[in-house]
Amino acid sequence: MNNSRIYLSLGVQSGFEQQYIKNAFESNWITSGGPNVDEFEDELQDYFKNKNFVTASNSGTSAIHLALILLGVKTGDEVICQSMTFVASANPVLYQNAYPIFVDSEIDTWNICPENLEMAIKDRIKKGKKPKAIIAVHLYGMPYKIDEVHSVADKYGIPIIEDSAEALGSSYKGKKCGSFGTFGILSFSGNKIITTSSGGALISSSKNIKEKAIFYATQSKDSAAHYQHSEIGYNYRMSNICAGIGLGQIKILEKNIHLRRDNHLFYKEIFKDIKNARLFNNPNDNFFSNYWLNTILLKTKEKRESLMLAFDEANIESRPLWKPMHLQPFFENYPYYGGKISEELFEKGLCLPSGSNLTEKHKSRIKEVIINFFK
């Protein structure tokens, strides 16, 4: 019996990637920027219905950093960040010598809580520091409460950086995630719904902003015959090779969304009669998740750990949910607003294998472990 490792989230190749890469080598365009990058940006802009301008970067993290720069975040400014997220959402705040303010989740979407968000804003203003931006995350592909969160942000005039690193293909009320905030962020790392091996994108609202983003992402070179730099710049542009992979991958984006959501139906059928675990689902029909990762909540941390062990013994990867930022050693001394929602999610939550490459044999092995564990 084949007992090869089943990983949490692996992508699949479309078969078109090699041709785009070959073209890059044949044209000797094997540096950052280039025709593949331009075409990949055009494809993404078309996907977002040409209402947004896309700047391809070398990572989702650098895209968040560019968004903070473009919003004018500077030393000493405060930026509100969802606590329940991967560290890449928060680290760029420190790149700008700014001050992260963490906010708890709500239980419906596991994303930033609108009530605690407003509490944080009011308290920071009371302390003399109105937050400069809000970083809200679509966790595991689940849209955050768009209407409620943006209502709070608009009330206080604070721009939102919409971290859609895990949510390409997700939508809210029919509108694609990544297109709600002042800026949207995408990630194309190797475990995402499509990959460029390493890469990301910044989604903005105008050509001028896109051009400014490219300016900062290419070392802020002034318009001059010689190399002149009046502002600090960064080496953040996506490479032509990576963009070639992306052009091959985007051809199977819709297929991958379907495969990930099909994985969710597979888990939904398994867990429908299991009372000691709850599968994370869309709160209602307004929310359309790509289900980048399928996740469950168990009754206790001990149960979570035991199920992880059972999976590992069957050579199947699983993983706890993200550890909230306010519990991380590096961030634990920064302000936090909220209760224990994100902490309890971390203690009891588990990510299940959800890759676009899951076969029926893989699913059979996964199901066997789950059924035997809860028997």
Sequence and secondary structure as in RCSB ss.txt:
>XXXX:A:sequence
MNNSRIYLSLGVQSGFEQQYIKNAFESNWITSGGPNVDEFEDELQDYFKNKNFVTASNSGTSAIHLALILLGVKT
GDEVICQSMTFVASANPVLYQNAYPIFVDSEIDTWNICPENLEMAIKDRIKKGKKPKAIIAVHLYGMPYKIDEVH
SVADKYGIPIIEDSAEALGSSYKGKKCGSFGTFGILSFSGNKIITTSSGGALISSSKNIKEKAIFYATQSKDSAA
HYQHSEIGYNYRMSNICAGIGLGQIKILEKNIHLRRDNHLFYKEIFKDIKNARLFNNPNDNFFSNYWLNTILLKT
KEKRESLMLAFDEANIESRPLWKPMHLQPFFENYPYYGGKISEELFEKGLCLPSGSNLTEKHKSRIKEVIINFFK
>XXXX:A:secstr
     B S      S HHHHHHHHHHTT  SBSSHHHHHHHHHHHHHTTTSSEEEEES HHHHHHHHHHHTT  T
T EEEEESSS GGGTHHHHHTT EEEEE B TTTSSB HHHHHHHHHHHHHTT   SEEEEE GGG    HHHHH
HHHHHHT  EEEE TT TT EETTEETTSSSSEEEEE BTTSSS  BS EEEEES HHHHHHHHHHHBTT  SSS
S   SS   B B BHHHHHHHHHHGGGHHHHHHHHHHHHHHHHHHHTT TTEEE   SSTTEE   SSEEEEESS
HHHHHHHHHHHHHTTB  EE    GGGSTTTTTS EES SHHHHHHHHEEEE   TT  HHHHHHHHHHHHHHH 
